Amino acid sequence: MAEIAPGEYSLCLEAGTTDVDHVIHELGHEANGYFWEGIVELLVTTEAPTLDGRFESDPEGGAFYAYSGDCAALEDLAIRLRAVAGDEQRLRELVRLAETVGFEFDD
């Protein structure tokens, strides 16, 4: 996370650098910012509805970015993303959940 202007914050997850990239590929997805945007959407929808509308997502091929004036929202999101990016089982659970509910990643 970084403060990019007074009261404005950004969160960046650099795609292709996580401990779970090989699992992402194994599950038939691309380890890019669009995949991580899907993970964020799942997390907000299923576990953290209080984050809904509190940040803007801006995925790119090489990274997932989120922007907000709400530092606490981005800190919460960062904790959740770190947990997924470092835990193969957690990632598998979320991808399984996506399949169950018919969610399609845009990767």
N, C-alpha and C positions, 0 to 999 in steps of 0.2 A: 504494500500500500504506500501511497505517496500523496502529499498535499500538493496539488498542482497549481493552486491559486488560493488566496485566503478563503477558507471555508469550503473549498472544492477539493474532492479527493478522488483518487483513482486506484483501482485494484487491477493487477495484471497477473495472469497465469500464463506463463510461456509454454505453449503447446510443444509436445515432443521432448520435454525435459523432466517428465514426472516418473515416479517409480512404477507406474501402472501402464505406461505406454504399450508395452508388449501385450498386456491383457486387452487393451483397447483394440489392438490389431487382431488378436486371437478371436475376439468377439465379432469381428467383421466390420469394424469401424475405423475411421481415420483419427489419429491423435492430433486434432486441430482445434482452433478456437470455436468452431461451430459445434463440434462434439461437446466441448465443455459448456457451451451455452445451453445445450440440451440437458446436461447434468444439473446446471444451475436451475433451469426451469423445473426439473423434477424435484429438486431439493426444496424450492420455494413452494411448489404446489402441494407436496406431500408432507413436508416436515417443518417448514418455516413460513407459513402464510403471512406472518407479520412483516416479512420482508417485501411482500408484493407491492410494487409501485414505489419503493424507496430508493431504487437505483435504476440506471439505464445500462443495458448490456450493449456491448459493441464488439462482437467477435470478428476475428480476422483469421486467415489461414494459419498464421504462426502464433496466435495468442488469443486469449479471451480477456477482454477489458470490461470493467464496470466502472461507472462514474456516479458520483452522488455528492450532495452537500451534507449528507447524513453519514458522518464518520462511523457511528455505531453500527449502522446497517452494513457497511462494507467490512467492518471488522468481524461481524457475525458471519457474513458470507465467506470471508477469508478463512475463518476457522473451519467452516463446513467443507470448503473446497480442499483445504490441506488434508482433512481427514479422508476424503475420497482419493485424492491424488497420491496418498501414501499407503493405501490399504486395498490390496487386490480383491479381497472378499467383499468389501463395501462397494467397490465399483461393480463387481459382478451382480450384487443384489440390486443395485439401481438399474442396471441394464435389463435384468430379469423383470423388474417392476415395469420398466418402459414397455417391454414386450407384452406383459400381461394386460396393461391398460391401453395398448395400441398406440403408444407414443412413438413417433418416428424422429430419429436424429437427423439433422440436416448437415451431415458431414460428408 
